[in-house]
Amino acid sequence: MRVLLVEDDEPVAESLRRGLRRYGFEVEWVTTGGAALKHEGPYEVVLLDLGLPDTDGLDVCKALRERGDVPIIVISARSDETDRVVGLELGADDYVSKPFGVREVIARIRAVMRRTRPRTPAGTPDAGPDRYGTRLTIDRKAARVRLAGEEVALAPKEYDLLAFLTEEPGALMSREQIMEAVWDANWFGPTKTLDVHVAALRRKLSGAITIEAVRGVGFRLEITRDADTEAGTDVSGGSKSGGAGESSSSGDGGSGSGDSSAGGSGGAS
């Protein structure tokens, strides 16, 4: 999905752009209202700051809405009710006050797109869930995970972690990347919560994935190869590999009782 980001604050824009890209968004960034109005696209949603250096963002919002029906989400430090009301009346589809987290913005984008996109006609084939190997499927629209056809109960942060790591199977992700993407850049809790959630995914999805801990760096998720394509190897090999990786983060198993509390802390951030 292509996003036009209109934001003059470089640190805010860079953080938001990095976060959106990690979730598969393509981001075009401009710093002024004039540049936004000159940008020909194509883009599917606009993230618009109101405090622009050359013009009021509300005027940009009005001009963009007069041009077409591309969804507009205002992102602004202006939290006054009047600004919210005016922004929405001028054509914005949603309004997010700063400071905000990347995951909140993504959730707002998806919600706006659900409202503005036409519903799929009955009988039209759906793309369906993403499949990883023959056993694991992830339905990103419904946030549901199935293993060998059976739904797996995951805590919210466990799902977010799995969704992030499966965006690029085999890629080594640093702890900092994961914490920022899943727990938000403003997370100040212990990073041990990441180890707890990794251990939970290894346990619940044993045989379908392995999550390798790379000491001093982060984690790498691999999809377990099917038994019929790997001579002399069965799915227990993936489970064994996952267990070995788990042992490299000593104490994870014993920290299981902290799983729900860690997820709760992450959700509160």
N, C-alpha and C positions, 0 to 999 in steps of 0.2 A: 504494500500500500504506500502510495506517495503522499508525503506530508509537506506542506509549505509552512515553515516556521518563521514568524515575523517577530523578532526579539532583538533589542539593541544591547542587552546585558550579556556580554560574552561568556562569563562563567556559567550563567543560567542556561544559555543556549547550548554551550558545549556539553554540559551535563545531560541536558534533555536529549540532545541529538545522539549522544553515545548510547543512552538508555533505550531510545526508540530503535536504533539500529540493531541492538542486541536482540530485539524482539521481531526483527525482520522488516521494519519500516524503512523506506527510502526517504531521506530528509533533505529538502532544499532549504537553506537558511539565508534569510535576508535581514538587514538591520534597520531598514527604514520603510515608512509607509509608501513612499514613492516607488521603491524597488518592488514592493509587494504588488502594487497596482500595475507595474510594467511586466511582471513575471507572467509569462504566457502558459506555464504549466507543461504538461498536464499534471494535476495533483487532485487528490481525492478528499482531502480535508485541510483546513487552515488552522494553525495555532497562532493566535494573534494577541500580542501584548498591546496594552493601551498607551503606555508611556513611551511613545516613540519620539526620536529627536526632531523630526521634521514636520510631524502633523499628529493630531490626536487620533489614537487608534479607533475611536468610535466613528470618525469620518471614514477611515479605511474600511471598517466593518460595513458601513452603509453602502460604500461604493462597490465593494465586493458582492454584497447581496444583490444590488441592482444589476450586476453583470450575469448572475446565474444562481444556481441552487447548491453550490458546493458547500458542504457543512463547515461552519465556523465555530471554533471553540476559543473563547477569550481566556487568556492566561494573564492575570494582572495582580499587582499589589493593591489595587483599589478594591477594598472589601465593602465599601459603603453600599447600602441597599439601592440607592438611587442609580449608581453606576451599573449595578447588575440589571436593574429594570430597564434602563435606557439601552444597554448593550443587547439585551434579549429582544427589545422592541425594534431595534434597528436591524435585526436579522441574525444575531448570533444564535446558535443552536444550544450552547451550553456556556457556563462561566465557571472558571476555576480560579480561586484566590491563591496567591503566593503567601507562604511557601507551600509547595506541593511535592509529592513524590512521583517518580516516573510511572510507577504502577497505577497510581490514581489517574494520571493523564491517559495511559493506555486504556484503562477501563472506561473512561469517558469517551474516548475515540470509538471504541467498539460499541458502546451504548448508542452513540449518535448515529453510527453507521447502520445499526440494526433498525433504528427508527426511520432513517431517510432512504435506505435502499428498499426497492420493491421486494415484496415477499416472493419466494420461489413458488411458481404455480404448482398445484398438485400434479403429481406424476412426473415432474422434472427430476431427473437423477441428480442426487447430491454428491458432492465430492467425498463425503463420508470422513470417518476418522483416519488419522495417519497411522500407518502400520509399520512396525519395527520388527523384522523377522516374521515368524509365523505365529507367535504367541502374544505379543504385546501390541495393543492398539491404544491410541490417545485421541479422544474426541475433544479437540481444543475449543469448539464452540460450546459444548456442554460441560467441559472440565471434568470428563470422566475417563477413567483408565480401566482397561480390561486385560486380564491375563488368561490366556487359553479360553476366552469367552466369558469368564467370570469377572464381574466388576470388583475392583480392588479399592478398599476404603483408604483414602489418603487424607491426611490433614491438609489444610489449605496451603501451608508453606511447603509441605512435601510435594504437592502437585506443582506448585510454582517452580520448585527446584528441578523436578523431572522435566517439566515443559521447557525450561531454559537449557538444560544439558542436552536434551534430545534435539534442540534446534541444529546443533552441529555435532553429531556423534563422532567420536574419535578425536575431537579438538580438546586440547589442554586448556582448561579455564583456571585462571588464578583465583585464589580465595577472595581477593579484592573485587574482581569482576563479578563473581557469584554473589557476594554480599551486597554489592551495589544494585545488581539487577533484581535479586529476589527479596532482599530485606531493605532496600533503598539506600541511597547515598548518605542519608542522615542517621543511619543505624549506629548506635553507640554501645550496644550490648556486647556480650562476649562472643567471639567468633566460634566458640565451642558449640554453639547452637547449630552451626553448619555441619559439624561432625555428627551430631545427634541425628540430624535429618538425613544425611548420607547413609548412616547405619540403618535407619528405618527403611529407606528405599532398597538397600541391598537385601534386607530381610524380606520385605514384602514382594519384591520382584526377582527373587532368586531364580536363576536359570534363564531369565530373559535378557538381563543386562548385567554388566559388571561396571563398577565404579572404582577406578584405580586412583589411589592416593599417591601423588607425586610430592615427596617430602620437600618442604620449603617453597612449593609453588602453588599447587591446588589439586584439582581432580579432573579425570578424563573418563567419560562414559563411553562404553563400547556395547554394541548390540551383540548378544551371544549368537554365534553361528548355529544354524540348524544342524541337527544330528545327521540328516541324510546328505548334507553337503560337505561334511567334514569326516573323512574316514577315520574310524577308530575313536571318535570323540562323541560323547553324548552331552546333554544339557547339564549334567552334574558338573562338567568341567567349568562351565560358567559360574555355577554356584561356588565351586571351590575357589575360583579366582577371586570372586567377590569377597569370600571369607578372608582370603589372604590380604586383600586390600584393606579390609576392615580392621585386621589386626595391627596394621601400621598406624592406626589412630587408636592407640590403647585407651581403654576406658569407655569407648562408645557404647558397647553393649551394656555396661553397667550404668550408663547414663540414660537408659531408655525411659526411666521415670520422668526425665526432664523433657521428653519429646513434646507433650502437649503444652507445657508451660513455655517452652521455647517458641512454639508456633504462636502461642498467644502473645508473647512479647513482640514477635515479628509483626503480627497483625496490628499491634497497637502503634507501631512506629509510623 
